[in-house]
């Protein structure tokens, strides 16, 4: 996810033939694992188990996919723009983005609440479409600086 010379917070190189929630979480986990050199099976299990406990949707269009990973020392983030929108959670709310949040073990609800509030503020301040990758990169960079 974090390149040496260029930050890469927005996934633009993923695709799915089946846009259901479980399939997308698997793709998110695999993409994050590849970008961060983490174990994809650990991420898959963690993303899926977090989602079973309830979907976290911010501002009625951003699904926050949560995972924990034992060897991390700080949270990691990756944004997945979706075109077309995907029905998410039990309420099947149409989401345009999946924000993958990978927390170090031991970070709980308080950290997730802080992240959720920051995401809501960042995405409410500016209107951005899913195809505006450069603007999304800037927004994610600002979000991560806010959370640091």
C-alpha positions as CSV (number, residue, x, y, z in Angstrom):
1,X,0.0,0.0,0.0
2,X,2.7,2.5,0.9
3,X,5.2,2.9,-1.9
4,X,8.7,4.1,-1.2
5,X,8.6,7.1,-3.5
6,X,4.8,7.6,-4.0
7,X,1.9,7.1,-1.6
8,X,-0.7,4.9,-3.0
9,X,-3.8,5.1,-0.9
10,X,-6.4,4.6,-3.6
11,X,-6.7,1.2,-5.3
12,X,-7.2,1.7,-9.0
13,X,-6.0,-1.7,-10.2
14,X,-8.7,-4.0,-8.9
15,X,-11.6,-5.6,-10.6
16,X,-14.3,-8.1,-9.7
17,X,-16.7,-10.1,-11.8
18,X,-19.0,-10.7,-8.8
19,X,-19.7,-7.5,-6.9
20,X,-21.2,-9.0,-3.8
21,X,-20.0,-8.0,-0.3
22,X,-18.1,-11.3,0.5
23,X,-16.3,-11.3,-2.8
24,X,-15.4,-7.7,-2.5
25,X,-14.0,-8.1,1.0
26,X,-11.9,-11.0,-0.3
27,X,-10.5,-8.8,-3.1
28,X,-9.9,-5.9,-0.6
29,X,-8.0,-8.3,1.7
30,X,-5.9,-9.7,-1.1
31,X,-5.1,-6.3,-2.5
32,X,-4.1,-4.9,0.9
33,X,-2.0,-8.0,1.6
34,X,-0.2,-7.6,-1.7
35,X,0.4,-3.8,-1.2
36,X,1.5,-4.1,2.4
37,X,3.3,-7.5,2.2
38,X,0.9,-9.0,4.8
39,X,-0.6,-12.5,5.1
40,X,-3.8,-12.4,2.9
41,X,-5.4,-15.3,4.9
42,X,-5.1,-13.4,8.2
43,X,-6.6,-10.2,6.5
44,X,-9.4,-12.2,4.8
45,X,-10.4,-13.8,8.1
46,X,-10.3,-10.5,10.0
47,X,-12.2,-8.4,7.4
48,X,-14.9,-11.1,7.1
49,X,-15.3,-11.6,10.9
50,X,-15.5,-7.8,11.5
51,X,-18.2,-7.5,8.8
52,X,-20.2,-10.3,10.4
53,X,-20.3,-8.2,13.6
54,X,-22.0,-5.4,11.6
55,X,-21.4,-3.2,8.7
56,X,-19.9,0.3,9.3
57,X,-21.2,2.8,6.8
58,X,-20.2,6.4,6.9
59,X,-22.2,9.2,5.3
60,X,-24.5,6.7,3.5
61,X,-21.9,5.8,0.8
62,X,-18.6,4.7,2.4
63,X,-18.3,1.2,3.8
64,X,-15.4,0.9,6.3
65,X,-14.0,-2.6,6.2
66,X,-12.1,-3.3,9.4
67,X,-9.3,-5.8,10.1
68,X,-6.7,-6.3,12.8
69,X,-3.2,-7.5,12.2
70,X,-0.7,-8.5,14.9
71,X,2.5,-7.2,13.5
72,X,1.4,-3.6,12.7
73,X,2.6,-0.7,14.8
74,X,0.2,1.8,13.2
75,X,-3.1,1.7,11.3
76,X,-3.0,1.3,7.5
77,X,-5.6,2.5,5.0
78,X,-6.6,1.8,1.4
79,X,-9.6,3.2,-0.5
80,X,-11.5,1.2,-3.1
81,X,-13.7,3.3,-5.4
82,X,-16.7,1.2,-6.7
83,X,-18.4,1.7,-10.0
84,X,-21.2,0.8,-10.0
85,X,-22.3,1.3,-6.4
86,X,-22.7,-1.9,-4.4
87,X,-25.5,-2.8,-1.9
88,X,-23.8,-3.2,1.5
89,X,-24.8,-4.6,4.9
90,X,-28.1,-5.9,6.1
91,X,-29.8,-2.7,5.0
92,X,-28.2,-2.9,1.5
93,X,-27.1,0.7,1.4
94,X,-25.5,1.6,-1.9
95,X,-21.9,2.4,-1.2
96,X,-19.5,4.1,-3.6
97,X,-16.3,3.3,-1.7
98,X,-14.8,0.7,0.6
99,X,-12.2,2.1,3.0
100,X,-10.0,-0.7,4.3
101,X,-8.8,0.0,7.8
102,X,-6.2,-2.4,9.2
103,X,-5.5,-1.8,12.9
104,X,-2.8,-3.2,15.0
105,X,-4.0,-5.7,17.5
106,X,-5.3,-4.0,20.7
107,X,-6.9,-1.1,18.9
108,X,-10.6,-1.2,19.5
109,X,-13.8,0.7,19.2
110,X,-12.4,4.0,20.4
111,X,-9.8,4.1,17.5
112,X,-12.5,3.0,15.0
113,X,-14.8,5.8,16.2
114,X,-12.0,8.3,15.8
115,X,-11.3,7.0,12.2
116,X,-15.0,7.0,11.4
117,X,-15.4,10.7,12.5
118,X,-12.4,11.7,10.5
119,X,-13.6,9.9,7.4
120,X,-17.0,11.5,7.7
121,X,-15.5,15.0,8.0
122,X,-13.1,14.5,5.2
123,X,-15.7,13.2,2.7
124,X,-18.3,15.7,3.7
125,X,-16.0,18.7,3.2
126,X,-15.5,17.9,-0.5
127,X,-17.6,16.3,-3.1
128,X,-15.6,13.9,-5.2
129,X,-16.6,11.3,-7.7
130,X,-15.1,7.8,-7.7
131,X,-13.3,8.4,-11.0
132,X,-11.3,11.4,-9.6
133,X,-8.3,9.4,-8.5
134,X,-6.0,12.3,-7.9
135,X,-8.4,14.1,-5.7
136,X,-9.1,10.9,-3.8
137,X,-5.3,10.4,-3.2
138,X,-5.1,13.9,-1.8
139,X,-8.1,13.4,0.5
140,X,-6.7,10.1,1.8
141,X,-3.3,11.7,2.4
142,X,-5.0,14.5,4.4
143,X,-7.1,11.9,6.3
144,X,-4.0,9.9,7.2
145,X,-2.2,13.0,8.4
146,X,-5.2,13.9,10.5
147,X,-5.2,10.5,12.1
148,X,-1.5,10.3,12.7
